[in-house]
Amino acid sequence: MKKSLKTQRWKCVVAYDGTTFHGWQSQEGGNTVQDLIERQLKKIFDQQIRIEGSGRTDSGVHSHGQICHFDAAWTHGAERLRLAIQTGLPRSIQIKSVKKVRPDFHARFDAKGKVYRYHVFLGEADPFDFPYCWSVRGELDWKAMQAAAKLLRGKHDFWAFSGENDRTYETTVRDLRRLDLSKKGQRVTFTFEADGFLYKMARSLAGALVSVGLGKISPEGVAELLITRKRVHAVVTAPPQGLFMLKVLY
């Protein structure tokens, strides 16, 4: 009688260029990062294997370090499994690492936080940068943006900075532990770290900071949104192509 192989849990770090994908999370149509990885796993194991990600990213959003896990019986080592998955994926998706983890590890529920980075280009970005930044025309008031960032840091109710009609969370309070602004030439970068992010929260924060920089809303006006929980038209949701998930914290 053939002995059945023991199922183990595997953790993957995945990088992807989100330009041509409909986000991370599986959906009808199949053109998501999750769908493509699951399709390859089915070829390897000859059965449907569901993967669990640390969270979703929207259509057009990129990642340096999305985390996912799945259960499968594999005896040839983690690196050979990584290569087997990578072989059937487009170059816009890279399996950076695969490793065996404890059976109760969960990519989403064990996460202690996430780090995102948003890129802005002042003026017209060239064709090589355009897919990975938000081209903004006009001068930005750097001091006002720094003042707004200071007011946004910390634990607040970020309801006004979540996607419209998406209020399914038990709580919209999040701890924005880090919000750094940097500028080099025409390139502006925002780095966000929080214990968790609401739907479109990172892009809304980026949009709010740019609105402050353009003088469309004051730093105090942004802080008031945290209290009133009312979103204003001056705060836009920044376009997806400028956003990168950097890493998930465990």
C-alpha positions, 0 to 999 in steps of 0.5 A, a space after each residue: 500500500 502506497 504511503 500518503 505524503 504528509 501535507 505541510 504549510 508553506 509561506 511564500 514571499 511574492 513580488 509583482 508588477 500590478 500594471 496588468 493584473 486585476 489586483 491580488 485577490 482571486 476574482 471572476 475572469 482569473 487575471 489576478 496574481 492569486 489566480 495565476 499562482 493557484 493555476 500553477 500550483 494545480 499543475 504541480 500538485 494535480 489538484 486545486 490548492 487555495 492560497 491565503 494572502 496577507 491582504 488584497 491589493 487593488 488593480 494596478 498596485 504593486 508589491 515587493 513583499 506580499 505574503 501568502 501561504 498554502 498547504 501541500 505535500 512536497 518532499 523535494 525542498 523549499 527551493 525546488 518548490 519555489 522554482 516549480 511555481 516560478 516556472 509557470 508564472 509571467 516575469 511580472 510575478 516573482 516568487 522571492 522565497 518559499 519556506 516551510 512554516 508551522 502548521 498554524 501560521 496564517 499569512 493574514 491573521 498573524 500579521 502585525 503590520 504592513 509597510 507601504 510606499 507611495 511614489 509621486 513625480 512632480 511634473 510629467 514622468 517619462 514613459 519608464 517611470 509613469 507606470 509606477 508613480 503619480 505625476 502631479 503638476 504644481 509646486 508642493 508646500 513641503 512644510 504643510 505636508 510635514 505638518 499634516 503628516 505629524 497630525 496623521 501619525 498615531 492611533 486614529 479612526 481612519 474611517 474618512 480615509 477608507 474606500 467609499 461604501 466599504 465599511 465592513 470592518 469591526 473597527 476603523 481605528 488603526 495605528 499609523 506608526 510611521 509616516 515618512 516624507 522624502 524628496 529628491 529632485 522631482 521625486 516625492 515618496 511617502 512611506 506608511 507603516 501601520 498595524 493594519 490598513 483599511 481599503 484604499 487607506 494608503 492611497 487616500 493618505 497619499 491623496 490627502 498629503 498631495 492635496 495639502 501640498 497643493 493648498 487644497 486643504 490645510 493640515 488642520 483640515 486633514 486632522 479634522 477628518 479624523 474627528 468628523 469622519 467625513 470625507 471631503 472632495 479635496 481629498 482624492 484617492 491617489 491612483 494605484 500605480 504609485 503604490 507599492 506594498 513593501 513588506 508584511 510585519 510578523 
